[in-house]
Amino acid sequence: MAEKKILELIEKLEAEIEAADDSDREDMQVQLHAVVAQMKDKGLKVPQRLSQLDHQLEDEAVESMFDNMPV
């Protein structure tokens, strides 16, 4: 039951992330990462697409920190 609820949350969050602009995607990454951590803590298998999306959003967040850095 808990796994089904988490999977529904994931699908909703994925759809919101895809529709969001860049600044909102950064905020949503924190939520997504928390969901992934929850799944791991509960011993649930994290879908590969979810892990990939989490890593992609983390990379985007790191890159955005350097966008306005003077050279």
N, C-alpha and C positions, 0 to 999 in steps of 0.2 A: 504494500500500500504506500509506504513512504517513498519507495523508488518511483512509483507511477506519478506521485505528486511532484517529485523533483524533476522528472522528465518533462512534465507539463510546464513547469517553471522554466526549464531550459529552453524549450521550444518558444515560449513567449519572449524570453530574454533575447534569444537569437534573432527573432523577427524584429524586435525593437532596435537591436544593435545594427542590423542591416539597413534599417530605415533612418537611423540617426545621423546627424552631422558629426564632424570630427570632434568637436569639444564634448558633445554628449557621449560619444563612443568612449572617450577616456573615462568618464564617470561610470559608465556601464561596465567597463573592464573590471573595476573594483567589485561590482556585484557578481559578475561572472566568475571571477577568481574565488570569491567566497563560496559560490555554489560548488565549484570544482573541489575546493577544500572540504566542504561538508560531505560531498560524495565519497571522497577518499577516507575521511574520518569514519564514515558509516560502513566502510568496506564495500562500497558499490563500485562497479566498473564505470569509469569515466569514458564516454564515447569519444572516439578518436577525433571526430569533427569538433567536439567541444574543446578538447585539449589544443587542437590546432588554432581554433578561434581565440582561445585564451592567450596563447603564445603570440599570435599575430597582433592582438590588441596591446599586449605588453611591449612588443617591438615598436608599435606605432607611438605609444606613450613615451618611450625612451627617445625615439627620433624627434618627437615634438619638443622635447626639452632642449635639444640642440639647434632647433630651427632659428632661433633669434640670437644665438650666441655669436658674438663678434669673432672674426677670424684674425 
